[in-house]
Amino acid sequence: MMEEKTSPATGRIRKHVWYSGHVQGVGFRYTAHRLAQRYGVAGFVRNLRDGRVELVAEGQPSEVEAFLNAVSQAMAGYITHQETVCESPEGLTHFRIAY
């Protein structure tokens, strides 16, 4: 089980996720960006050269979990594997599509 690294000052967490499957060219980044606005999380999403999509989300634990669940549900037909790592929050303030 992953141990969440919650910031004592803010209560925020950070999750770094790599998605595999047919995840590029299907609107993954734009879907994640749109969903991030709903859940009030900060971070980024980007395509990787190896065909995966990388996503980082920071925020309150319940919001980050709800956001990641929403992304997984919205893109379920394209994701074959995901790897998640808990990291220390870096104080990100907005969510963007990175290139």
Beta strands, then each sheet from edge to edge (+ up, - down):
strand 1: 13-21
strand 2: 42-47
strand 3: 53-59
strand 4: 79-87
strand 5: 95-97
sheet 1: 4+ 1- 3+ 2- 5-
end
